[in-house]
Amino acid sequence: MYNNLTKHYRRSIRLPGYDYSRPGAYFVTICVENRNNLFFGSLKNGTMILNKFGNIVRNERLKTAETRPNIKIGEYVIMPNHFHGILLIVGARRAVPLQKTESFGKPVMGSIPTIIRSFKSAVTKRVNELRSTPDQSVWQRDYYEHIIRDEKSLLQICQYIRNNPLNWDDDDENPLKKSPRYVAMPNPQRP
């Protein structure tokens, strides 16, 4: 993992060799840089009340589908310190993929990593313009993704997303939770 001790190499959480521009459904979770920050709004009686930053996320989410004809937006929720959503890549695959996996500095047009990078960048730019904080980070460096492989999994993940605001009081991502904080990515396969 380390070829040079002075250089840190990050291990990718992407599925090696998988074509993330391939038609299909993808569940993504993106967290704010400091998860203890209720950055996008607050929950009241199981309903998310978006603030001005949360509205930016909502608007950029809509633009993602408007500007990319091969992308459809599925179930989603904006939480105080993270975002869950389903992205669907639709339509025919590219006839001859020039590059099917992303590498640093070489985005693959229409791929999930490129779409997420563009989304995060657009949100960050608008948030920083609004709060006059140029070059300030909004998001954590990476994101969680899950390739949705069948209808049963899709339905479970949609239910998880819908219930996320209702479960906020018990959510490990909730900085207001009274019990000791255990940071774990959600497992949409749980019953």
N, C-alpha and C positions, 0 to 999 in steps of 0.2 A: 504494500500500500504506500509506503514511503520510499521513494528512490533517493531523495535528498532531504536530510533532516531539517534543513533550513526552509524548505518549501512544504506547505501543507496541501495535501490533495484530498478533496472531498469525494466521498463515495456517492455515486448517483443512486437514487432510489427508483429510477426508471427501469422498466423491464429491458434488459440488454437485447439489442437487435430488433425490438418491436417497432413497427412503423406507426408512429403516433399521428400520422395524417390519414390513416386508414379509416374508412367509414365505420362508425360504431358509436356506442354511448360510453361516456367517461364521467366518473364522479370525482369532483375536485374539492379540496378544502384549502383555503388560503387564510393564514393567520396574520394579524397585525404584528409589527415588530416586537412590541412589548405586550404580551398577552394579558398583563395585569391592567391594561388600559381599556376602558370601555369607550372605544374610539368612534364607533359608528352609531351609537345611540344607547337606549336602555330598553329593558323589558318591563311591561306593566300588565299584570294579569295574563301572562302567556302571549302577549302581543308585542312585537318589536316596534318601538317608536324610533324611527330613523332621525338622526340629526343631519346637519348640512353635509357632513362627510359620508354618512350612510346613504344619503340621496345621490351623492356623486357615484358611489359604488353601483347603486341601482341604475342610474343613467348610463354608465359605462357598460354595464351588463347588457342593456338593451342595444347599445351601439355595436357590441360584439357581433350580434346576429344581423343587424342592419348592414354592416359593412362587409360581411363575409357570407356570400350566398350559399356556401356549403355548410354553414353552422346553424343549428337550431338550438334554442335554449330550453332546457327541460326544467324540472322542479328546482327551486333554489330558495335559500334563506340567507339574509344578512343578519348576523348576530352582532352583539356589542364589540367583540374582538376577533371575529372570524367570519368567513363566508363559505357556504356550502352550495354547490350547484352541479347540475348535470349538463354537460355539453354533448351535443350529438353532431357528429360529422356525417353528412348525408351526401348522396350523389355518387357518381362513378369515381373510382380511383384514378389517379393520374396514369396516363398510358405508359409512360416511362419515367419512373421516379429517378431523379438525378441523385438524390441523396435521401435515404429513408430514415436515418436517425440523425438527431441533432448533435453537434459538437460545439464547444465553446466558440462563440463568434460566428457560427455558421447556422443561422436559423433555417428551418425547413418551412416554407410557406404552407399555411393551412394546417400545421401540426399543433397538437395540444400544447407543447412547451412554448411555441412561438405565440399562440393565442394568449396563453396565460401571461407571458412576458409583456405583451402589448397591453393587456388589460391592466396589469399591475402598474406599468409605466404611465398609462393614461390617468389612472386614479391618483397616483402619486403626484403627477404634474398638476392636476387640478386642485388637489388638497393643498399642495405647497403654495400655489398661487393664492388660494383663499386665505391661508394663514400667514402668508409672507415669510415662508421658511424654505428658501431655495435649497435643493440638494438634500433635504431631510428625508430619511427613510420612513415609509409608512408600513410596508409589509416585511415579514420575515423573508429571508433569502430564498427559500425554496417553497414548495407546496406539496400537498399530498394528493395523489391521484390513484384511482382504482378503475381498471378496465371492466366495464359491466358486460358480462358474457351471456346472460340469459334473462328472460322475462321475470323469473322469480327474484333474481338479484335486483333487477331494476325496481320492482315493486317494493322490496324491503328497503332499498335506499331511499326511494321517494317517501316512504312512511317515516324513515329516520329523519329526513330533512323537514317534513311537515311537523313532526313532534319536537324538533330541536328547541323551539322557543318554550314549549310547555315543560320541557325537562331542564331548563336553564338553572333552576335552583340546585339541582344535583349534578350539573355538568362540571367535569374536571377542569374545563376551560374558564369557568366562572370565577373571577378573582374575589368575588364576594362570598363564595362558598365558605362555610364555617370550618369544615373538616380540613385536615392537611391536604395540600394540593398535590395531586398525582397527575402529571402531564402525560397524556396518551392520546393518540389519534383515534377517532371514532372507528368502531368496527361495525359497519352496516350489516354484517352477517348475523349479528346477535339477534335473538328472538325478542 
